[in-house]
Every structure is written in structure tokens, then in C-alpha cells.
Amino acid sequence: MLRAGLTRILCKSDSAVLVKMLNEDTSLAGLYGILADISFNWISRMKNVETDKLIKQILSVELILEQDYWSDLERGA
């Protein structure tokens, strides 16, 4: 993270369970030094709809590109 020039990162999730787990020191003791500068915030699913749509679109494009790549390799292209 520091190599990229980032000193703080804010992550948001619509999973309250995940946010709670990531914010508890006990389950992440080994990663605490790294995670100490990262904030995890819960956001409602309603506020996450557009981001969720965008991520699904990106992942579908990546999947298509990955499938095309492997198909090209199999054909020797």
C-alpha cells in the first residue's frame, strides 16, 4: 500500500457481519499492523446498488476477456 503512495484506505461493505469481523482486533491479530490504517464501514444495500451493478459489469467483462484469452491459447493464436 505504501508503495502506491496510499497512507489510508476506506473500504465500505453492505455486509455488517464482515465489517464487524474486520474491525475486531482479536480475529486479525497478525494483520493488525497492516489493517490499523484501513477503515471498514458498513453501508446499506440500497446505497450500494450502483456500485454492485458496476462491479458485476466489470467482472463479466473480465470473465469474457479471460475466456477469450484461454480460447486463443488453445487455438494457438
C-alpha positions, 0 to 999 in steps of 0.5 A: 500500500505504501508503495502506491503512495496510499497512507489510508484506505476506506473500504465500505461493505453492505455486509455488517457481519464482515465489517464487524469481523474486520474491525475486531482486533482479536480475529486479525491479530497478525494483520493488525499492523497492516489493517490499523490504517484501513477503515471498514464501514458498513453501508446499506444495500440500497446505497450500494446498488450502483456500485454492485451493478458496476462491479458485476459489469466489470467482472463479466467483462473480465470473465469474457476477456479471460475466456477469450484469452484461454480460447486463443491459447488453445487455438494457438493464436 
